[in-house]
Amino acid sequence: MDDMKRTLAGLIETAMETAYPGAEGLPTEDEIAGYLEVPPEKEMGDYAFPCFKLSRALHKAPPQIAQALAQAVNAPHVCEAKTLGGYLNFYFKRDNFAAQTVEKVLAAEGRYGASDMGAGKTVCLDYSSINIAKRFHIGHLSTTMIGHSLKRIYDFLGYRTVGINHLGDWGTQFGKLISAYKRWGDKTEVEQGGVEALTKLYVRFHEEADREEKEQGTHTLEDEGRAYFKAIEDGDAEALSLFNWFKDVTLRDCARVYDLLGVTFDSYAGESFYNDKMGRVLDELKAKNLLTVSDGASIVDLSDADMPPCLILKKDGATLYATRDIAAALYRADTYHFDKCLYVVAYQQDLHFRQWFKVVEKMGYPWAKDLVHVAFGMISYEGQTLSTRKGYVVYLEDLLNRAQEKALQIIEEKSPNLENKADVARQVGIGAVIYADLQNNRIKDIDFWWDRALNFDGETGPYVQYTHARCCSVLRKATEQAGEPAQPDYAALSDDYAQELLRLLSRFPEAVLDAADKYEPSIVTRAVTEIAKAYNKFYYENRILDDDPAVREARLRLTRSAKDVIRTGLYLIGMEAPERM
């Protein structure tokens, strides 16, 4: 909650006690703060209190309540209270509002909006979840960046966070890959070619297996692949050695992408990690009479929850994704004692998560309510739907490298004398990709276009970054022209442009809280974008380096505040903030 909102809530509580002494059933200060609304039009004030919230307790009409409270509010130095129908509208005293907001932002020293509300609480985040022996493609961008941003947001709010990359590192495909490698592979080629070399081997395996079936009617290769996977399961030294090598090769490739994105994890415990933890799941389900045999498979009936049954074991006794997810959840609950466990996975998996969440609930674990599927939409590339099966794939490393190249071209044209152009191009190019992914509500499908992503003039990553660089430039010029220090005249921030920027800055902490509550990084993205837009309007309408030292100091402090909050917002969504562009 921002300070002005808290102040207003206190004023309203006092006004209620003054106007209606002894009244019962009135809201608390925290409840009042929750009722406060931002009016749809600026002319209607900074905040509005809906007095119909008090009608039942006071047995009076909302307009009558609003009039009584307006007369009882006594804070002329803070705000003016006016009635509008059943609403009590508040107009901040502009110089006081400016002073309070700016001083609060600057005192935070780059951490405005941070809190310790999460102290003693743990949030586990399962995101990215790449597949071994497959290249990192653009389809993994959303899960990676939404998860990474949420991790930073929860860290910012004082939570202990555990970032988990639940690797897709189990299944018969790894036996097939061993077969392909032993037949046609070369160690040097794989070491040099990385995941791409492994993928070629895997593709060749399937081509040869299909040819064998068509020409000979046999399945020697498929049988061999299954046999090698069985060897992995049985702990065969050679098979395990190759399997672990494939994982290492994949993670080396993926590390380059994660380094470019600035993404880190606390755990890489993937599917294979839970092999020895399946028994507990099966034993508990049997002991609690939840497991039913249907057509030879073991299921948990979910008809009471209006869902299809959750498949736990196949006919051949093999476990499934649900089994492993339940085992992983039990392990995480025991190991991390989480208050929330988030799964950042595409919305197509919604039924899967609802099913096994319900199974955990049926097992009697109270923390089942703390399991959250953070769903997101699909991504397309310049109007084309991506499909691995159809062979239309955009690899993320290629996209990020191209983004840097395109950004460098733009910088060469716009700022040919800029120092460290390559580094700035990296920050801008990769930032453009991240922003394009996180600018809209996560559940919406995304269509990535280069001309939109790298536009310096629209609501884009480069635009917000450029605004930060502009703030830095103004502050550098002020340092170069430094005169005698002066006390700020906050009345100089009473114009509409400064006030709009101040309003947005004051509400930034709420945006961070809202993003955490709704698992929605785009709320921070939109907040920081609006701040950037408001600063640019303020910049064009005001002479910041004014001849009057007091005016100059006030406007510089507002500039410094905008810079700090933009930088913080960019950090929370996983972007860097260049100081020169």
C-alpha positions as a printed Julia matrix, in Angstrom:
581×3 Matrix{Float64}:
   0.0     0.0     0.0
   1.41    3.43   -0.93
   1.81    6.05    1.79
  -0.83    8.45    0.45
  -3.4     5.68    0.31
  -2.59    4.74    3.89
  -2.83    8.4     4.92
  -6.25    8.75    3.28
  -7.49    5.58    4.94
  -6.48    7.02    8.33
  -8.23   10.32    7.56
 -11.44    8.55    6.53
 -11.4     6.38    9.66
 -11.02    9.49   11.84
 -13.77   11.29    9.87
 -16.15    8.35   10.42
 -15.5     8.45   14.16
 -16.14   12.22   14.14
 -19.28   12.17   12.0
 -20.78    8.98   13.43
 -19.49    8.51   17.0
 -20.32    5.12   18.49
 -21.43    3.6    15.16
 -20.83   -0.13   14.89
 -19.87   -2.32   11.95
 -17.65    0.31   10.31
 -14.61   -0.84    8.28
 -11.08   -0.84    9.65
  -8.3     1.32    8.24
  -6.97   -1.6     6.17
 -10.45   -2.33    4.81
 -10.94    1.34    3.94
  -7.63    1.31    2.06
  -8.89   -1.69    0.1
 -12.07    0.21   -0.86
 -10.24    3.27   -2.2
 -10.42    3.54   -5.99
  -8.56    5.47   -8.64
 -11.21    7.6   -10.41
 -11.64    7.0   -14.15
 -10.97   10.69  -14.91
  -8.13   12.81  -13.52
 -10.57   15.67  -12.91
 -12.33   13.46  -10.35
  -9.34   13.47   -8.02
  -6.5    11.18   -7.01
  -8.56    8.67   -5.04
 -12.25    8.1    -4.38
 -13.99    6.37   -1.48
 -17.3     4.62   -2.35
 -19.61    5.54    0.54
 -22.15    2.84   -0.32
 -19.75    0.55    1.57
 -21.05    2.24    4.74
 -24.77    2.3     3.92
 -25.68   -0.93    5.69
 -23.87   -0.04    8.91
 -25.1     3.57    9.04
 -28.57    3.09    7.47
 -28.06    6.22    5.38
 -27.87    7.03    1.67
 -24.33    7.13    0.18
 -24.54   10.82   -0.91
 -25.56   11.8     2.64
 -22.63    9.81    4.09
 -20.24   11.41    1.59
 -21.35   14.93    2.63
 -20.92   14.15    6.33
 -17.44   12.67    5.84
 -16.34   15.58    3.61
 -17.17   18.02    6.4
 -15.35   15.84    8.96
 -12.11   15.39    7.01
  -9.56   17.78    8.47
  -6.23   17.7     6.68
  -5.89   20.89    4.61
  -2.13   20.4     4.2
  -2.64   16.89    2.74
  -5.73   16.96    0.58
  -9.1    18.45   -0.28
 -12.22   16.3     0.0
 -15.19   16.77   -2.38
 -18.36   14.78   -2.89
 -19.54   13.36   -6.18
 -22.79   11.45   -5.76
 -22.1     8.63   -3.34
 -18.34    9.05   -3.6
 -15.92   11.05   -1.49
 -13.18   12.24   -3.82
  -9.74   13.33   -2.61
  -7.44   15.85   -4.29
  -3.89   15.88   -2.95
  -2.18   19.16   -2.14
   0.26   19.14   -4.98
   3.4    20.42   -3.31
   2.93   18.16   -0.29
   2.22   15.16   -2.52
   5.33   15.9    -4.58
   7.56   16.21   -1.53
   6.25   13.06    0.1
   6.5    10.93   -3.04
   9.94   12.07   -4.18
  11.51   11.84   -0.74
  10.06    8.35   -0.27
  11.45    7.12   -3.61
  14.89    8.6    -3.06
  15.13    7.32    0.51
  14.58    3.78   -0.82
  17.89    4.04   -2.73
  16.8     2.01   -5.74
  14.51   -0.37   -3.86
  11.26    1.58   -3.91
   8.4    -0.88   -3.64
  10.48   -3.55   -1.86
   9.17   -4.98    1.4
   9.67   -7.72    3.96
   6.09   -9.0     3.69
   7.42  -12.39    2.59
   9.88  -12.81    5.43
   9.88  -16.39    6.69
   7.9   -17.64    3.69
   9.1   -19.73    0.74
   7.9   -19.74   -2.85
   9.02  -22.54   -5.18
   8.88  -21.74   -8.89
   9.02  -24.45  -11.55
   9.85  -22.8   -14.89
  11.67  -23.24  -18.2
  11.84  -27.05  -17.89
  13.88  -27.68  -20.99
  14.15  -31.08  -22.66
  17.48  -32.86  -22.79
  18.98  -33.35  -26.25
  16.67  -30.71  -27.75
  17.57  -27.14  -28.65
  16.1   -24.3   -26.67
  13.39  -22.8   -28.91
  11.26  -19.66  -28.71
   8.37  -21.68  -27.25
  10.36  -21.84  -24.0
  10.7   -18.05  -23.8
   7.46  -17.37  -21.9
   7.89  -20.03  -19.24
  11.48  -18.95  -18.71
  10.89  -15.2   -18.46
   7.57  -15.29  -16.58
   9.15  -17.61  -14.03
  12.34  -15.55  -13.8
  10.39  -12.31  -13.37
   8.13  -13.77  -10.68
  11.2   -15.04   -8.84
  12.66  -11.53   -8.82
   9.35  -10.02   -7.73
   8.99  -12.42   -4.8
  12.64  -11.87   -3.84
  11.92   -8.13   -3.9
   9.03   -8.66   -1.48
  11.17  -10.53    1.01
  10.26  -14.13    0.18
  12.76  -16.93    0.03
  12.51  -18.25   -3.52
  13.59  -21.55   -5.06
  13.88  -21.55   -8.86
  13.57  -25.06  -10.27
  14.37  -26.17  -13.81
  12.44  -29.47  -13.96
  14.45  -31.04  -16.78
  12.75  -33.35  -19.24
  15.4   -36.03  -18.82
  13.55  -39.34  -18.75
  11.96  -41.67  -21.28
  12.69  -44.15  -24.06
  14.0   -41.34  -26.27
  17.27  -41.49  -24.35
  17.67  -45.18  -25.08
  17.08  -44.39  -28.76
  19.7   -41.65  -28.58
  22.24  -44.06  -27.1
  21.5   -46.51  -29.91
  21.95  -43.76  -32.53
  25.17  -42.54  -30.96
  26.72  -45.99  -30.75
  25.82  -46.66  -34.4
  26.62  -43.36  -36.09
  27.91  -40.91  -33.5
  31.29  -39.34  -32.98
  32.37  -37.87  -29.63
  34.25  -34.95  -31.17
  31.3   -34.06  -33.41
  28.9   -34.09  -30.45
  31.23  -32.03  -28.25
  31.63  -29.47  -31.0
  28.09  -29.57  -32.37
  26.31  -29.73  -29.02
  22.56  -30.3   -28.92
  22.25  -29.85  -32.67
  24.51  -32.88  -33.21
  22.43  -34.93  -30.75
  19.23  -33.87  -32.49
  20.6   -35.0   -35.86
  21.39  -38.41  -34.38
  17.88  -38.68  -32.92
  16.29  -37.7   -36.23
  18.45  -40.24  -38.08
  17.37  -42.96  -35.63
  13.71  -42.38  -36.49
  14.4   -42.2   -40.22
  16.28  -45.51  -40.1
  13.64  -47.1   -37.85
  10.88  -46.09  -40.27
  12.88  -47.42  -43.2
  13.47  -50.72  -41.4
   9.78  -51.16  -40.7
   8.76  -50.36  -44.29
  11.45  -52.43  -46.03
  11.89  -55.34  -43.63
   8.84  -55.27  -41.39
  11.1   -55.51  -38.34
  11.71  -53.23  -35.32
  15.33  -53.96  -34.45
  16.2   -50.32  -33.82
  13.11  -49.62  -31.7
  13.81  -52.74  -29.64
  17.43  -51.7   -29.25
  16.38  -48.22  -28.07
  14.04  -49.7   -25.46
  16.78  -52.07  -24.32
  19.24  -49.19  -23.82
  16.63  -47.25  -21.83
  16.11  -50.34  -19.67
  19.88  -50.34  -19.16
  19.67  -46.74  -17.91
  16.87  -47.73  -15.53
  18.92  -50.68  -14.28
  21.97  -48.49  -13.61
  24.23  -49.86  -16.35
  27.5   -47.95  -16.1
  28.0   -47.29  -19.84
  24.37  -46.35  -20.45
  24.34  -43.99  -17.46
  27.62  -42.44  -18.53
  26.26  -41.64  -22.01
  22.94  -40.43  -20.56
  24.71  -38.02  -18.18
  27.0   -36.84  -20.98
  23.96  -36.0   -23.15
  22.6   -33.97  -20.22
  25.89  -32.12  -19.81
  26.06  -31.3   -23.53
  22.49  -29.97  -23.45
  22.99  -27.88  -20.34
  26.17  -26.34  -21.79
  24.19  -25.2   -24.82
  21.31  -23.94  -22.72
  23.7   -22.14  -20.36
  24.57  -19.76  -23.21
  20.89  -18.84  -23.58
  20.36  -18.48  -19.84
  23.47  -16.27  -19.62
  22.12  -14.01  -22.37
  18.77  -13.74  -20.57
  20.32  -13.36  -17.11
  18.3   -16.34  -15.86
  19.47  -18.56  -13.0
  18.09  -21.55  -11.11
  18.58  -23.05   -7.68
  17.83  -26.61   -8.77
  18.06  -28.66  -11.95
  16.32  -31.69  -10.46
  14.48  -33.16  -13.43
  12.27  -36.15  -14.05
  15.07  -38.68  -13.53
  15.69  -37.32  -10.03
  12.37  -38.74   -8.89
  12.88  -42.33  -10.1
  13.42  -43.6    -6.58
  10.54  -41.54   -5.22
   7.71  -43.14   -7.2
   7.2   -45.91   -4.67
   6.05  -43.49   -1.98
   3.35  -42.1    -4.28
   2.06  -45.54   -5.22
   2.18  -46.83   -1.65
   0.25  -43.83   -0.3
  -2.39  -43.98   -3.02
  -2.93  -47.69   -2.3
  -2.95  -47.21    1.48
  -5.54  -44.43    1.16
  -7.69  -46.54   -1.22
  -7.39  -43.97   -3.98
  -5.89  -46.26   -6.65
  -8.23  -48.1    -9.0
  -7.41  -50.51  -11.84
  -9.1   -49.69  -15.14
  -8.32  -51.67  -18.32
  -5.07  -52.79  -16.73
  -3.94  -49.25  -15.88
  -3.91  -47.7   -12.41
  -5.96  -44.52  -12.02
  -7.4   -42.15   -9.45
 -11.1   -41.55  -10.03
 -11.91  -37.83  -10.22
 -15.54  -38.03  -11.29
 -16.56  -36.25   -8.06
 -14.53  -33.27   -9.26
 -16.06  -33.46  -12.75
 -12.73  -34.44  -14.32
 -11.48  -37.49  -16.23
  -9.5   -40.0   -14.15
  -5.85  -39.23  -13.42
  -3.64  -41.94  -14.95
  -0.92  -43.02  -12.49
   0.49  -46.21  -14.07
   0.26  -47.55  -17.6
  -0.69  -51.15  -18.28
   2.99  -52.06  -18.43
   3.59  -50.47  -15.03
   5.35  -47.39  -16.38
   4.83  -44.13  -14.51
   3.49  -41.0   -16.17
   3.96  -37.24  -15.92
   1.29  -37.02  -13.21
   3.07  -39.64  -11.09
   6.34  -37.77  -11.36
   4.73  -34.39  -10.68
   3.11  -35.75   -7.51
   6.45  -37.23   -6.41
   8.17  -33.9    -7.11
   5.53  -31.97   -5.14
   5.92  -34.29   -2.13
   9.7   -33.87   -2.29
   9.47  -30.07   -2.56
   7.02  -29.86    0.34
   9.34  -31.96    2.52
  12.54  -30.21    1.39
  11.55  -26.56    1.04
   8.39  -26.34    3.2
   6.93  -23.98    0.64
   4.07  -21.57    1.2
   3.38  -21.61   -2.54
   4.63  -23.78   -5.37
   4.16  -22.23   -8.81
   4.21  -24.14  -12.11
   4.82  -21.82  -15.07
   3.49  -24.0   -17.88
   1.39  -23.31  -21.01
  -2.38  -23.23  -20.61
  -2.78  -26.39  -22.74
  -1.67  -28.34  -19.67
  -4.45  -26.94  -17.5
  -6.34  -30.24  -17.13
  -3.14  -32.11  -16.26
  -2.45  -29.75  -13.36
  -6.03  -29.65  -12.12
  -6.05  -33.45  -12.08
  -2.93  -34.1   -10.1
  -3.55  -31.12   -7.79
  -6.85  -32.81   -6.94
  -5.07  -36.13   -6.37
  -2.72  -34.45   -3.87
  -5.74  -32.94   -2.15
  -7.4   -36.38   -1.97
  -4.16  -37.72   -0.42
  -4.89  -35.39    2.48
  -2.1   -32.83    2.09
  -3.31  -29.38    3.2
  -0.67  -27.69    1.05
  -2.49  -28.88   -2.08
  -4.24  -25.48   -2.0
  -0.82  -23.82   -2.38
  -0.08  -25.48   -5.72
  -0.63  -22.96   -8.52
  -0.6   -23.44  -12.28
   0.65  -20.16  -13.77
  -0.64  -20.59  -17.3
   0.39  -18.61  -20.35
  -0.54  -18.35  -24.02
   1.21  -19.5   -27.16
   3.83  -17.59  -29.13
   3.97  -17.18  -32.89
   6.67  -15.58  -35.02
   5.71  -12.86  -37.48
   2.29  -14.33  -38.07
   3.36  -17.97  -38.34
   2.46  -20.6   -35.78
   5.48  -22.53  -34.6
   5.42  -26.32  -34.86
   8.28  -28.69  -34.1
   6.5   -31.51  -35.92
   6.03  -29.4   -39.05
   9.63  -28.28  -38.9
   8.93  -24.59  -38.31
  10.99  -23.8   -35.24
  12.71  -20.59  -34.15
  15.61  -21.36  -31.83
  15.91  -18.92  -28.95
  19.68  -18.47  -29.14
  19.36  -17.56  -32.83
  16.58  -15.09  -32.01
  18.6   -13.43  -29.24
  21.71  -13.16  -31.4
  19.68  -11.63  -34.21
  18.09   -9.2   -31.77
  21.54   -7.98  -30.73
  22.6    -7.58  -34.37
  19.47   -5.6   -35.25
  19.84   -3.42  -32.16
  23.46   -2.69  -33.07
  22.41   -1.59  -36.57
  19.87    0.83  -35.09
  22.38    2.19  -32.57
  24.97    2.68  -35.33
  22.43    4.86  -37.15
  21.07    6.77  -34.14
  24.19    7.08  -31.96
  27.31    6.37  -34.04
  29.61    7.89  -31.38
  28.21    5.87  -28.48
  30.79    4.03  -26.4
  30.39    0.3   -25.72
  27.9    -0.05  -28.59
  28.07   -3.84  -28.6
  27.19   -4.07  -24.89
  24.35   -1.58  -25.24
  23.08   -3.5   -28.27
  23.08   -6.66  -26.15
  21.05   -4.96  -23.42
  18.62   -3.38  -25.88
  18.21   -6.35  -28.23
  17.66   -8.95  -25.52
  15.57   -6.49  -23.53
  13.35   -5.99  -26.58
  12.67   -9.73  -26.76
  11.91   -9.96  -23.02
   9.64   -6.92  -23.1
   7.72   -8.27  -26.1
   7.05  -11.42  -24.09
   6.05   -9.72  -20.84
   4.16   -6.63  -21.97
   0.72   -8.25  -22.2
  -1.33  -10.41  -19.87
   0.43  -13.77  -19.73
  -2.61  -15.76  -20.83
  -2.76  -13.89  -24.15
  -1.14  -15.39  -27.22
   1.91  -13.48  -28.47
   2.89  -12.71  -32.05
   6.52  -11.57  -32.17
   7.42   -9.0   -34.85
  10.83   -7.4   -35.2
   9.57   -3.97  -36.23
   7.39   -3.77  -33.12
   9.9    -5.21  -30.66
  12.79   -2.92  -31.66
  10.81    0.28  -32.16
  12.34    3.1   -30.08
   9.19    5.21  -30.25
   6.36    2.89  -29.26
   5.47    1.05  -26.06
   8.51   -1.19  -26.29
  11.53   -2.28  -24.34
  13.9     0.1   -26.19
  11.53    3.0   -25.51
  11.54    2.37  -21.75
  15.3     1.8   -21.73
  15.85    5.01  -23.72
  13.78    6.92  -21.17
  16.05    5.61  -18.41
  19.09    6.68  -20.43
  17.49   10.12  -20.92
  17.09   10.5   -17.14
  20.75    9.55  -16.71
  21.78   12.11  -19.34
  19.87   14.9   -17.59
  21.49   14.01  -14.27
  24.97   13.93  -15.84
  24.43   17.39  -17.33
  23.27   18.65  -13.95
  26.45   17.35  -12.34
  28.58   19.05  -14.99
  26.73   22.35  -14.38
  26.56   21.99  -10.61
  26.11   25.19   -8.71
  25.36   25.94   -5.1
  23.15   23.27   -3.45
  19.57   24.37   -2.91
  16.5    23.23   -1.05
  13.91   21.94   -3.52
  10.82   24.02   -4.2
   8.24   21.26   -4.59
   5.67   23.8    -5.74
   7.59   23.6    -9.04
   6.14   20.1    -9.42
   2.53   21.28   -9.31
   1.9    21.19  -13.06
  -0.25   18.43  -14.53
   2.69   16.65  -16.18
   4.74   16.43  -12.99
   1.68   15.39  -10.98
   0.8    12.58  -13.38
   4.35   11.25  -13.12
   4.19   11.52   -9.32
   0.89    9.63   -9.21
   2.34    6.79  -11.23
   5.49    6.66   -9.09
   3.43    6.58   -5.89
   1.42    3.61   -7.18
   4.42    1.54   -8.28
   4.63   -0.42   -4.98
   1.0    -1.48   -5.46
   1.8    -2.65   -8.99
   4.56   -4.89   -7.61
   2.23   -6.34   -4.97
  -0.5    -6.83   -7.56
   1.93   -8.62   -9.89
   2.89  -11.03   -7.11
  -0.72  -11.6    -6.08
  -1.88  -12.32   -9.63
   1.32  -14.03  -10.82
   1.37  -11.42  -13.58
   4.69   -9.71  -14.48
   2.94   -7.65  -17.16
   1.49   -5.47  -14.39
   5.02   -4.28  -13.62
   5.79   -3.95  -17.33
   2.76   -1.73  -17.87
   3.5     0.31  -14.74
   7.07    1.08  -15.77
   5.97    1.86  -19.34
   3.42    4.39  -18.11
   6.08    5.97  -15.89
   8.4     6.27  -18.9
   5.65    7.9   -20.98
   4.81   10.3   -18.17
   8.46   11.27  -17.66
   8.91   12.06  -21.34
   5.87   14.35  -21.26
   7.23   16.04  -18.13
  10.66   16.36  -19.82
   9.24   18.09  -22.91
   6.96   20.44  -20.95
   9.4    21.56  -18.26
  12.85   23.1   -18.26
  14.52   20.74  -15.82
  17.86   22.58  -15.59
  16.08   25.79  -14.65
  17.94   28.95  -13.67
  16.16   28.97  -10.31
  18.2    26.61   -8.09
  15.18   25.56   -6.0
  13.07   24.76   -9.06
  15.99   22.99  -10.69
  16.59   20.86   -7.6
  12.93   19.79   -7.38
  12.81   18.76  -11.04
  16.14   16.93  -10.77
  14.88   15.0    -7.76
  11.8    13.98   -9.73
  14.06   12.91  -12.61
  16.19   10.86  -10.22
  13.03    9.27   -8.81
  11.77    8.32  -12.27
  15.18    6.87  -13.17
  15.31    4.75  -10.01
  11.81    3.35  -10.42
  12.24    2.63  -14.15
  15.48    0.8   -13.38
  13.75   -1.19  -10.62
  10.82   -2.08  -12.87
  13.1    -3.21  -15.68
  15.08   -5.35  -13.24
  11.92   -7.03  -11.96
  10.95   -8.15  -15.46
  14.47   -9.32  -16.25
  15.76   -6.39  -18.3
  18.86   -4.24  -17.99
  18.82   -0.44  -17.9
  21.54    1.19  -20.06
  22.73    4.6   -18.89
  23.66    5.73  -22.39
  21.89    4.93  -25.67
